[in-house]
Amino acid sequence: MNPIPLVSIVIPAFNPRFFAKALNSALVQAYGNLEIIVCDDSRGDEIEKVVRSLEEQAGITIRYVSNPQTLGVVENLKAGLGLAQGEYIKFLCDDDQLFPGCIEQQAQQLTEHADVNLVLVQRLYWDADDLQLPSRLENSPLSPVSGVFKGEDLLGICESFPANFFGGLSCALFRRLDLLELLPALTQPGHCFVASLDFALYVCLLRRGNLAVLNGVLSVERLYPERWSRQQTQLDAAEVERQWLMQMLKARSGEPAPAPGWIRYVQLAKADTLPRDWEELPLSRTLGTKQTTQNWRVGIASESFAQLYGEWLACRVLSEAQRKLLPDNLAGWSSRPKIVPVVLDEQGSSAALGITLQSLEAQLYAPELTLVLSSACTEPALDGRVFRLPLQDDWQQQVNELLPQLDGVEWFYLLRAGDRLVESALLIMAERISILPNARCFYSDEGGLREGESVEPVFKPDFNLDLLRGYPYVGRTLAFQREAFLALGGFDALHGELAPHDVIWRLVEEEGTRAVEHVAEVLLESAFALSNWLSLPELVGLNRQVVRAHLDRMGIAHEIQSGGASLINRVNYVHEGRPLVSIIIVSKDHCAALQRCVESLLEKTAYSEYELLLVDNGSESAEAKAWFGAMVQLGSDRVRVLEYPRQGNAAAVRNFAAQQAVGQYLLMLNPFAVITNGQWLDEMLQQARRPEVGVVGAKLFSPDGRVLHAGLILGLRGPAGLPFYGELMHASGYMYRLQVVHDLSAVGSDCLMVRKDVFEAVGGLDEAHFAQTLNDVDLCLRVAREHYLVVWTPYAQVALGALPTVTLEEDEQASRVQEQETFYQRWLPVVARDPAYNPNLTLDGLGGSSFSLEPGLRSGWTPFAGRHLPVIMGLPVNASAIGHYRVTQPLIELEAAGRAVGRTYYNLPSIIEVERQSPDVIVLQGRYAEQPINEIHGLKAYSNARRIYELDDYVINVPRKNGHIRNLPGSADMENLVRRGISLCDRVVVSTPSLADALSSMHHDIRVVPNMLATHMWQGLVSRRRTSAKPRVGWGGGTSHAGDLAIIADVVRELASEVDWVFFGMCPEELRPYMHEFHGVIDLGIYPAKLASLNLDLALAPLEFHIFNDCKSNLRLLEYGACGYPVICTDTRAYDGYLPCTRIKTNTTDEWLQAIRMHLSDPDASYRMGDELRETVLRDYMLRGDNLRYWENGWLAD
């Protein structure tokens, strides 16, 4: 067997700030043949100390070199390369990190593919505090799947997108021989790449070989304002080096790409098959779409979490349209609750109190009155709606005495001086009160303030009984219903700071958990943040006291100890008796793991009242059969061996075992589990014996002390995912979730305890629908539906060995897909709103992350949980013209007019997001490719929304010279695709009657909604006339009109000496010499002003005679008309109608010349036609007023 190649990880170190993390990430690589070289370019000894502290425990060679003098980044790289002995080289920047499988997976590609000389991996962006930042163009995958890409093809893309979308050095793996040749050549004196050295290296390598890209997230690039690449010297160098790069790219030679903007690639799974069957990918268009749409997302340029969070908060304010409609919204509420904030000012700080009062004054929903209890107040004073009173020593009793006097007030809201409420805080609170009449208390998400900057947001779960018994996670800013509060007798002053939480417990005891509701919005921020409040020394004792009082009132026998942190309560429930537990272990052939599991269980488990059911699920190996046979021969009452030979149904075999069990409790255990803690079963059982508990899960960890299972979060990376995966065993987790018992929606079956009577009552595992997967999650959800709790405890700890890799057959994979679809159909509303999570937290979990902020979109936020208008979800194909005219802008205008609520997504939202939004209408634009059509199936399966198929072009028959034709299949295939897409929708909306006629056989409900212009973009444009000696004649449009412009090619040549030709957006190369001006493509936002600034005396709109153009709209005439340009156009069905233009009947050069000369011979008459056209367009074709009814009829009306 050939030895695996040596890989050298070269760390050119200078900044010690993150170096330990970088080095650690190199040391934990799974690859078996590594050396690590650290070239220390710093002047201190911090980097060396880190190396010395880690090299003793490292099983990898670390070569440390301290440079005698500072070399700088480039020379330090070269020095490290000179020391490296590996066949492959990984440069690891001192502030970046690698995930454990990075080197192994990259080296495999270089080893298996001789033509590949560069391997890149997907990377995350982290800030200085290891918090994930949003993905952006620079770290987006090049293709949907991992693949090998033609290097030469990529060079053309690099020329049109000079930004480095490949990644930095840390995400690349090189061949050493390539670097020895290229690195010196690129760093010669006088022409030395520094800021763009990585990109220059990639360009050189792509000239001579191919690129492999792994879409798995395997590295981290750290962004922070002080990093080396953000220094001004590097920014300046990058500008110079960009010119060098463009020269390199222009000088390339070799086989051309299939077409401009296209590249060849092969999926990695097929890359071993030679000769390769290359697929083609329009990468330039893909990158362009990502570039235009990413600006709609929050935080795409953020370099710190604080910056990201600040942007996120700034987007969570009411839009102008929402403010305008606020009175109508309030009128639709069932009640308008009167809320009184009660502000405690214990420090007597006028500045802190001013912050709170100012934020209350700015509320969109005004408080009935504000009570201020201040230590700085000497006598009562009423100032408008603010009533100030001296704060008494016992503020709890003072509030008790004041509240009965507030006749007519329904709710009060406890605040502290310094709390800064967001402007919609009371509005949101009031609306939730209105729609949740059974609520008696509200708590919300919250954030901190540090020197006025928003920090430390806390996104809480919905009411979580066991989490609250652990510690007062709900915080101190609580709203109570006054009447219910008084009925309970108010605050008990003995509980001090936690008197409000004692009230919460009494409410729950009296009315159930639904009495306490959670608002999943950051309603306030404070310098006295939740973390500061939880750190108050007195809270430790009070927390035990309050929970003890609650449990005593409930008659629950218990003991309370300190948990993982001093504040945490570890509640031990005391039960009588010792019920029998049936431990079920199902195995097939994994004899060594099973034996280790059973031996550790029998040896270590302290609780003795259990039986062990070992289920042989059709073992085939002689070793396994012999071991099971030996266990039978033991004849133990405690250990029973069952046989279940039927394969392929994990749920059925467990149901079978459960039927044989005699215990009152069932415990499902993975055969790869190893018992290391003797109390594991006691800990699970004390939770499971609580009458309100149905299922209990444990904390599973890997042999190297990493968390593998801490319960499940619904919707995380699929139907249900593992939070905290890979965290250190003793980490506290988000909101202490790894250290405290808490309730979840589901736990996994690797270690799951369930009461047998509950298991039987719900019908056991659903073996008919979830034979292999999701049966444990489904069980938990059915148990929860019967009002039992699913509890996860960190105190039941079980090790889990490495599980064998399973390769699924095609039919098995199909079965799993079907099980997932069935699961969503059954549970999607629950999955989309996991009460143990928070809708503001990410479900994507890129790189395994959980409990991190979901940045989301810049627009579309609403504070309201209720609904008064139809919700339209728009899915435009892009953020440029076609998406703007047909989806985005009509949605904006309908929302501004108070006729609908709009949500725009440029990428298909997950089915969970669709469920959360629950739109009434989904507008699907341009769905005529295989993948977009298949996406409609998911929407149809999981959403009841009306599906609108939006189409603006007759894509079934595209002119041969159209620039987009390469992107499209043949006419017959395209017709089938369009038919399929349309058949999955409830209605078709098109832009012209001609297009409706052409598609009439495909759907019974086709509606015509003409294109119109957005007022804010097209009204009031100014263009001048007679600005030059020659008339300015021109054309403006997109880049796909080669055939249309060919019609007037001879006209352009003929009139080149008589007019100044001005083209905008596109100009065929053969016509460039005749142009007076050519203006390239620009962003849509500035397009109208740019078009008007051309100051044309005459505008042309040629179209080929073709059904595709007959079905087009008159948009070009509208745009010209808004600028006041006189227009000559081809007389096609697209330009039918009453718009005043000169129409060309034949498209001959002579007719075009005659028409142009006619206009130029009488410019005043021509300009009058332009004025008339502008008047008609601004009167009849603006997207406002009654014209919005076209869109209402298209999208909303039945």
Beta strands, then each sheet from edge to edge (+ up, - down):
strand 1: 7-13
strand 2: 34-40
strand 3: 61-66
strand 4: 88-91
strand 5: 97-98
strand 6: 116-126
strand 7: 132-133
strand 8: 147-149
strand 9: 172-175
strand 10: 187-188
strand 11: 191-192
strand 12: 210-222
strand 13: 263-267
strand 14: 279-281
strand 15: 339-345
strand 16: 370-374
strand 17: 381-383
strand 18: 386-390
strand 19: 411-416
strand 20: 420-421
strand 21: 441-450
strand 22: 453-458
strand 23: 479-481
strand 24: 516-526
strand 25: 558-562
strand 26: 569-573
strand 27: 581-587
strand 28: 610-616
strand 29: 639-643
strand 30: 665-669
strand 31: 673-674
strand 32: 693-701
strand 33: 707-709
strand 34: 713-714
strand 35: 720-721
strand 36: 742-744
strand 37: 751-755
strand 38: 789-800
strand 39: 871-875
strand 40: 901-904
strand 41: 921-925
strand 42: 946-951
strand 43: 987-990
strand 44: 1006-1008
strand 45: 1032-1036
strand 46: 1060-1064
strand 47: 1077-1079
strand 48: 1098-1101
strand 49: 1127-1130
strand 50: 1142-1144
sheet 1: 3+ 2+ 1+ 4+ 9- 6+ 7-
sheet 2: 3+ 2+ 1+ 4+ 9- 6+ 12+ 5-
sheet 3: 3+ 2+ 1+ 4+ 9- 6+ 12+ 8- 13+ 14-
sheet 4: 10+ 11-
sheet 5: 17+ 18- 16- 15- 19- 23+ 21- 22+
sheet 6: 17+ 18- 16- 15- 19- 23+ 21- 24- 20+
sheet 7: 25+ 26-
sheet 8: 29+ 28+ 27+ 30+ 37- 32+ 33-
sheet 9: 29+ 28+ 27+ 30+ 37- 32+ 38+ 31-
sheet 10: 29+ 28+ 27+ 30+ 37- 32+ 38+ 36-
sheet 11: 34+ 35-
sheet 12: 40+ 39+ 41+ 42+ 43+ 44+
sheet 13: 47+ 46+ 45+ 48+ 49+ 50+
end
